[in-house]
Structure formats: structure tokens, C-alpha cells
Amino acid sequence: MQFDDDARLDTSEVQDVRGSRVPGGKATIGGGIGGLVVLLLGLFLGVGPDQLGLTDGGGQPAATASGLAEVERSCRTGQDANTRDDCRTVAVVNSVQDYWDQEFQRRSGTYTPSRTVFFSGQFGTACGSATSAVGPFYCPGDRKVYLDLGFFDELRSKFGASGGSFAQAYVVAHEYGHHVQDLMGTLGRSQDGRTGADSNSVKVELQADCYAGVWARHATTTKDESTGRPLITNLTDADIADGLDAAAAVGDDRIQERFQGRVTPESWTHGSAQQRQGWFRQGYESGDMTRCDTFR
């Protein structure tokens, strides 16, 4: 995946609170098996940590001036995105939101932007307090995406994904798929308390995978406002393969087999590796969000 070297990145779409502490927050997530179970429940779930029973205390993390200045100083152009992981994520956020803004306009709708928050350690959100053990998530309470950049290393080391820059892009695009669902009023369908391969929770997750694939199809043709050219200039078959591999790595069956030694479909909340790959592929091959009706 390559970015236009001359494109200007919009860092206002990202809030960097890495290194901030949450006053009064005492989320009860730890490492070891407990943390892995939390991660099983929370990974890519379209809800915040309060609905996982992790809230204790709270408070919004203050964005440190040094953190914000670092992103603004270091992530200026597409060339920076081609050399730094955090700048790459900024660029992906820009591209994903450019696409959905244009798609909503094409459908006579209005897209409301969502900021991505870079965090580390313990943090506070409108959905409650949690730690990086929860994994990336979208919080409908404040309509923000929360992402610990260290998760991308865990995607390889803990979950066995091959990695690659587009694997990271898939994670971001999936979370923005939840934001699109939130704007369209479908995200709440996951909150019926049911689990299992045919549950609404799984259907919501698979639809977000499909939306990620739709963006990927249009990534190299979505124009950036600063240049009038696509921000992403090249997306190869190998990139898409990395995205599909990441989708499979976070399938419920793969995670359960890896961390608990058995597969229990009745407890699924995200879908199997095959389902997640299939719906990402559906979005990518069709390029049409109307083909992402996982509820039919």
C-alpha cells in the first residue's frame, strides 16, 4: 500500500493521548487468561467497555500537548505515511472518511466525521474506562474510534496474522464500518444480549468487515481534497491478501482454538474466520455497500 507523497494529511481527524493517565479510573482488566477473555469479548466489538462490564471510574483523558504536537509535526504528508506507522494510520483514517463522506453524499445523506484516538495503557471514554487489553473499538457514546497502535504487533505475535500495512488498514476500516452503522442506525441491533453464529452481534461485525472491503475497493480512486488525487496510489493483491489474513486471524473460531483450545460457536460474537474473510471479500469484490446486508 502506497500513499501520494505530496498529499497533505489531516491530523485533526486523530487525537493522540498516548502516555496520558485517566484520573480515578480503575478498570479491572489484567493480563494473563483474564485479559485474553476480555480481548475475546471486546476485539472489534462495536461497543465500548461499559457494555463489557469493564467500567470503574472514568474521566476523559486529556490530550497532551506533546502527543498532539508529535503527530502534527511528524505526520504532514503522504511521504510521512509511507515511512511511519502512526502517520500511515492517520492517512488511512483520512482515506476511509473521504470515501464515506463522498458515498453518503452520493446517496443524498450526510456523513458525520469520527476521530480516531491513539491511546496507550489505561484510558477513559464516553463508554467507560478500559485498558489496551480490550483491543481496538468504536464507542457510540462519543462516536470515536479507540486504537492502541501496539495492537498491530499483537495481531502478528498473539493472533498469528501475517501483518503488513494493509492488515493495519483493515482494522481501521472495520472500526469505521461500525461508525457508518451507528450513523445509519444499525449498530444497536447487536445489543440484544444474544451470542452465537447467527446472532445480531455477529451480523453487525460481519457487516463492518464488508464495509471495510467496500472502502478497499474504492481506496485508490477516492480523491483527496488537498490534491484532487487519490491519497492511496497503489493497493496490490498482496495487500488484500494481508487484509484477508488479518480478518481470519480474529475470527471467533481461530481465537477460541488458540486461547482456550476448543471452539464454541454458541458463544461467538464476531463470526468465524471463513465468515469474516467472506464478507470482507464480498465488500471488496462488489464495491457496493448495499451488498453488505448480513441481516437478510
C-alpha positions in Angstrom: 0.0 0.0 0.0 1.4 3.3 -1.1 0.4 6.9 -0.4 0.7 10.0 -2.6 3.9 11.6 -1.3 2.6 15.1 -1.9 -0.8 14.7 -0.2 -1.3 16.7 3.0 -2.5 14.6 5.9 -5.4 15.9 8.1 -4.2 15.3 11.7 -7.4 16.9 13.0 -9.1 13.6 12.5 -6.8 12.0 15.1 -6.4 12.7 18.8 -3.2 11.4 20.3 -3.4 10.7 24.1 -0.6 8.2 24.3 1.0 8.5 27.7 -2.0 10.2 29.3 -3.4 8.9 32.6 -7.1 8.7 33.4 -7.8 10.3 36.8 -9.8 7.9 39.1 -10.1 5.1 36.5 -9.6 1.6 37.9 -10.6 -0.7 35.1 -10.3 -4.3 36.2 -8.6 -5.7 33.2 -5.4 -7.5 33.7 -3.0 -9.7 31.7 -3.0 -13.5 31.5 -6.1 -15.5 30.9 -8.5 -12.8 32.2 -7.1 -10.3 29.8 -7.4 -12.7 26.9 -11.0 -13.5 27.7 -11.7 -9.7 27.8 -10.0 -9.4 24.5 -12.1 -12.3 23.1 -15.2 -10.3 24.0 -14.0 -6.9 23.1 -12.0 -7.3 20.0 -13.6 -5.3 17.1 -16.8 -5.2 19.1 -18.9 -2.2 18.0 -19.5 -1.1 21.6 -17.5 0.5 24.4 -16.0 -1.2 27.5 -19.0 -0.3 29.7 -21.1 -2.9 27.9 -18.4 -5.5 28.6 -18.6 -4.7 32.4 -15.2 -3.0 32.5 -16.2 0.4 33.7 -14.9 1.5 37.1 -14.3 5.2 37.5 -13.9 7.2 34.3 -12.9 10.6 33.1 -11.9 11.6 29.6 -8.1 11.5 29.0 -6.6 14.9 28.4 -4.8 15.1 25.1 -1.2 16.0 26.0 0.3 18.9 24.0 3.4 16.9 23.4 1.4 14.0 21.9 -0.6 16.2 19.6 2.4 18.2 18.6 4.2 14.9 17.7 1.5 13.8 15.3 1.1 17.2 13.8 4.9 17.7 13.4 5.6 14.2 12.1 2.6 13.4 10.0 2.3 16.1 7.4 2.4 14.4 4.1 1.8 11.1 2.3 5.5 10.6 2.3 5.4 10.5 6.1 2.6 7.9 5.9 4.9 5.8 3.7 7.6 5.7 6.4 5.8 5.8 9.9 3.1 3.5 11.3 1.3 6.3 13.2 1.3 8.5 10.1 0.1 5.6 8.0 -2.9 5.2 10.3 -3.6 8.9 10.0 -3.6 8.6 6.2 -5.9 5.5 6.3 -8.3 7.4 8.6 -8.3 10.3 6.1 -8.9 8.0 3.1 -11.7 6.0 4.8 -13.5 9.1 5.9 -13.1 10.8 2.5 -14.7 7.7 0.9 -17.7 7.5 3.3 -18.3 11.3 3.1 -18.4 11.1 -0.7 -20.5 7.9 -0.6 -23.1 9.4 1.8 -23.3 12.5 -0.4 -23.8 10.3 -3.5 -26.8 8.7 -1.6 -28.1 12.2 -0.6 -27.0 11.6 3.0 -24.7 13.4 5.4 -21.6 11.8 6.9 -20.5 13.0 10.3 -16.8 12.5 10.8 -15.4 10.4 13.7 -12.0 11.0 15.3 -9.6 8.2 16.0 -7.9 8.3 19.4 -4.4 6.9 19.8 -4.0 5.7 23.3 -1.7 3.5 25.5 -2.3 1.9 28.8 -5.4 2.9 30.7 -7.8 5.4 29.2 -11.3 6.9 29.6 -14.0 7.2 27.0 -17.7 8.1 26.9 -18.2 4.3 27.1 -16.3 3.9 30.3 -12.7 3.1 31.4 -10.7 0.3 29.9 -7.2 -0.7 29.0 -5.4 -1.6 25.8 -6.2 -5.3 26.5 -9.7 -4.6 25.1 -8.3 -4.1 21.6 -9.5 -1.5 19.1 -13.1 -0.5 19.4 -15.7 2.1 18.4 -17.5 4.0 21.1 -21.0 5.1 20.1 -21.2 7.3 23.2 -18.7 9.8 21.7 -18.6 8.4 18.2 -14.8 7.9 18.3 -12.6 5.0 17.3 -10.0 4.0 20.0 -6.8 2.3 18.9 -3.6 1.3 20.7 -1.0 1.2 17.9 0.7 -1.6 19.8 -2.2 -3.9 18.9 -0.7 -4.3 15.4 2.2 -6.1 16.9 -0.1 -8.3 18.8 -2.1 -9.1 15.7 1.1 -10.9 14.5 2.5 -12.2 17.7 -0.6 -13.3 19.6 -3.1 -13.9 16.8 -0.8 -15.2 14.1 -1.6 -12.8 11.3 1.0 -12.2 8.7 0.9 -8.5 9.3 1.6 -5.8 6.7 0.4 -2.3 6.3 -2.9 -3.2 4.8 -3.7 -5.5 7.8 -3.5 -2.3 9.9 -5.7 -0.5 7.4 -8.3 -3.3 7.6 -8.5 -2.9 11.4 -9.1 0.9 11.0 -11.6 0.5 8.1 -13.5 -2.2 10.2 -13.9 0.2 13.1 -15.1 3.0 10.8 -17.6 0.4 9.4 -19.1 0.5 12.9 -19.3 4.3 12.7 -21.2 4.0 9.5 -23.6 1.5 11.1 -24.0 4.0 14.0 -24.9 6.8 11.6 -27.3 4.5 9.8 -29.0 3.2 13.0 -28.0 -0.4 12.6 -25.3 -0.6 15.2 -27.7 -1.0 18.1 -29.0 -4.3 16.6 -26.0 -6.0 18.2 -27.2 -5.1 21.7 -29.9 -7.8 22.1 -27.8 -9.9 24.5 -27.6 -12.9 22.2 -24.4 -14.7 21.0 -23.8 -17.4 18.5 -23.0 -17.8 14.8 -26.4 -16.4 13.8 -26.7 -13.7 16.4 -27.1 -10.0 15.5 -23.8 -9.3 17.2 -22.0 -11.5 14.6 -24.1 -9.9 11.8 -23.0 -6.4 12.9 -19.4 -7.5 12.9 -19.5 -9.1 9.5 -21.2 -6.1 8.0 -18.4 -3.9 9.3 -16.0 -6.3 7.6 -17.9 -5.9 4.4 -17.9 -2.1 4.7 -14.1 -2.3 5.1 -13.9 -4.3 1.9 -16.1 -1.7 0.1 -13.7 1.1 1.1 -10.7 -1.0 0.0 -12.3 -1.4 -3.5 -12.5 2.4 -3.8 -9.4 3.3 -1.9 -7.2 4.1 -5.0 -10.0 6.1 -6.7 -11.2 8.2 -3.7 -9.9 11.7 -4.3 -8.2 13.6 -1.5 -9.4 17.2 -1.1 -5.9 18.6 -0.7 -4.6 17.4 -4.1 -7.7 16.3 -6.1 -5.9 12.9 -6.5 -6.3 9.7 -4.6 -4.4 9.6 -1.3 -3.7 5.9 -1.7 -2.0 5.4 -5.0 -1.4 1.6 -5.0 -3.1 -1.4 -3.5 -1.9 -4.8 -4.6 -3.3 -8.3 -4.5 -0.7 -9.0 -1.7 -2.2 -6.1 0.3 -5.7 -7.5 0.0 -4.3 -10.9 1.0 -2.9 -9.4 4.2 -6.3 -7.9 5.0 -8.0 -11.3 4.4 -5.4 -12.9 6.6 -6.0 -10.4 9.4 -9.8 -10.9 9.1 -9.3 -14.7 9.5 -6.9 -14.3 12.4 -9.5 -12.5 14.5 -12.3 -15.0 13.7 -14.0 -16.3 16.8 -13.1 -19.9 15.9 -9.4 -19.1 15.4 -9.2 -17.1 18.7 -11.0 -19.7 20.7 -8.9 -22.5 19.4 -5.7 -20.5 20.1 -6.6 -19.3 23.6 -9.0 -21.9 25.0 -8.2 -25.0 23.0 -11.7 -25.6 21.8 -14.3 -23.9 19.5 -17.7 -23.0 21.0 -19.9 -21.5 18.2 -22.7 -20.7 20.7 -20.6 -18.0 22.3 -19.5 -16.3 19.0 -19.8 -12.5 18.8 -17.8 -11.7 15.7 -18.0 -14.6 13.3 -15.7 -17.4 12.1 -12.5 -16.8 10.1 -14.3 -18.0 7.0 -17.3 -15.7 7.6 -15.1 -12.7 8.2 -13.0 -13.3 5.1 -16.1 -14.0 3.0 -17.8 -10.7 3.9 -14.6 -8.6 3.5 -14.3 -10.2 0.1 -18.0 -9.5 -0.7 -17.4 -5.8 0.0 -14.2 -5.7 -1.9 -15.4 -7.5 -5.0 -18.8 -5.7 -5.2 -17.7 -2.2 -4.1 -21.3 -1.7 -3.1 -22.4 -1.1 0.5 -25.9 -2.4 -0.4 -24.4 -5.8 -0.9 -23.4 -5.9 2.8 -26.8 -6.9 4.2 -25.7 -9.5 6.6 -29.2 -9.4 8.3 -31.1 -10.9 5.3 
